[in-house]
Amino acid sequence: MSEEPLHEPDPSADPAAYLGLLARGAPAEAYDRPVLLARASGAGPAALAALERAKQLALRVRAELEGRRRREAELSALFETAHDLAGLRDLDAVLRAIVQRARSLLGTEVAYLSLNDPAAGDTYMRVTEGSVSARFQQLRLGMGEGLGGLVAQTARPYVTESYFDDERFRHTRAIDSGVRDEGLVAILGVPLTLGSQVIGVLYAADRRARVFEREQVALLGSLAAHAAVAIDTANLLAETRSALAELERANGIIRAHSGVIERASEVHDRLTELVLRGGGVHDVAAAVSEVLDGAVEFTEGPLPAESADGHATRRGDAWVAAVSAGGEALGALVLRGQPDLDPVDQRTLERAATVTSLLLLARRSAGEAEQRVRGELLDDLLDAPERDRRLLKERAARLRTDFDAAHVVLAARLDRPEAPATDRDGADRQRLWSAASHLAATRHGLASARDGGTVLLLPLGPGDTAAELARQTAKHLGGTLREPVTVGASSPVGAPATHPGDIAPAYAEARRCLDALRLLGRSGEGAAAQDLGFLGLLLADTRDIAGFVTRTIGDVVAYDRSRGTDLVRTLDAYFASGMSPVRTKDELHVHVNTVAQRLERIGRLLGPDWQSPPRALEIQLALRLHSMSAAVAR
């Protein structure tokens, strides 16, 4: 009879237990359990050794499976990236997609892309994602300077766990200041190459120390390879589109050439007939539309400089022929629906513009008397507002001006560089008054020559603002006279029929705004006090401090109020810290990532230019006024 074993076999000592752990994807710490159970149950050294060997083998198998799964995920992500980039045609959209996908794939806080500038011999920041520092976003790196400059020069990837402790590349004050301002610590950069040519660098970076593994370097390099091909494709597509457009225009000239002479003869006869029977401007446009097989219209708007020399010129998808007389631009004939014109057809459009100018001069002669009447009414409002209101309203009604509507007073002046007075000044003032009177008549307003310039009283339409009306008036008058005209606007005034005494103070405010524009070097522009930021508080008759604060930082204040956030305080601390996210986080006692997230939100609320010097100055003033208003309210 054989002896019975001293111990029953322990199933936990079976190496096959590791197959179950592998099958269900157990965590690494679970692989110690079979050995511990076997040891607790009294298994012998041989069994424990076998289990240990099985454990090590299973862990190696598990690591291999994990690596394969990770590589499959990375390959899948690269496939999706290549598919997405293949569908993009615009270069800016391609670059944004590259940087966004790089940040997502590597899980970094910041990603950015720089492109080489062969002419300047350096590389410049093109697109950023997650960046909050204006200084960092404007960096330019010389070849061999900083990590990026080294990548661009050597065409090899570089990675650093701690940028400021790494001496492998040349540090410069400008680059280090930008990196420090952004708060970056760990940076990985890989080259964007087309053949043997480096066209830029793709980066992934964190604001904390981090080790980029070899697989992550390879992953970003693969993304950079896809990105370089996508950039090249977008550039080639843009060049192809341009070439196709040139071919289409040439083909259009060939198709249209056969009937050019016949159309020129026909339009000459039709225009002669129109003039003889007293036709108007729109009759001329209709006749030319039919002959040139397009849509022709007369526009009284300002003309581009290249369209005002008497020749028909291409402007976008239209042809423009200036309508002018005596050096004054009266408008233009605009032809649409004909991408290309034969030279004979161009001359046809130019002759039609000449006929139109003759018709307009005849019409203007009849309108000059009405302009003088309009000027006299405005002079009475400015100089003698106490006159009979009923009589003023009746005079306005005869001129088709609604004195029951809100109006804006505008002060306009020609701006020419020569300082001393010349004989030409009187003629220029006359030209300005004539153009302004014509504009006032078309807008059912009034105009008068005054104080070396012109004053206009124009009704404020639905949705209009004083600032927009000033810009439109400056653009229109400047285009008509082909010289810069500066226009200052008052705040809206009530109905002149009810408040005629408000017109003179409004004119004074408009003149102050006009003088401020000239002192600020903004000649040729139009603006109201609200356009001039905090300077507008000094110019306007009403000191609208609350309105200035609301226009400047109102969206941030409202966001804090509705969500209980602390963006206003963060914004104040950011400016107080010299616009440095790193110093801001010390001031607020928060992590730099928190500061970065808040500044990203502020940028979305205030717009991309909120850190520019003019905007930053106004924002800081608004913050002070908001703080003082809050203190007074308490």
Secondary structure by P-SEA (a helix, b strand, c coil): cccccccccccccccaaaaaaaaacccccccaaaaaaaaaacccaaaaaaaaaaaaaaaaaaaaaaaaaaaaaaaaaaaaaaaaaaacccaaaaaaaaaaaaaaaacccccbbbbbbcccccccccccccccccccccccccccccaaaaaaaacbbbbbccccccccccccaaaaaaaaaacccbbbbbbbcccccccccccccccccccccaaaaaaaaaaaaaaaaaaaaaaaaaaaaaaaaaaaaaaaaaaaccaaaaaaaaaaaaaaaaaaacccaaaaaaaaaaaacbbbbbbcccccccccccbbbbcccbbbbbbcccccccbbbbbcccccccaaaaaaaaaaaaaaaaaaaaaaaaaaaaaaaaaaaaaaaaccccccaaaaaaaaaaacccccbbbbbbbbbbbbcccccccaaaaaaaaaaaaaaaaaaaacbbbbbcccbbbbbbbbcccccaaaaaaaaaaaaaaaaccbbbbbbccccccccccccaaaaaaaaaaaaaaaaaaaccccccccccccaaaaaacccccaaaaaaaaccaaaaaaaaaccccaaaaaaaaaaacccaaaaaaaacccaaaaaaaaaaaaaaaccccccaaaaaaaaaaaaaaaaaaaaac
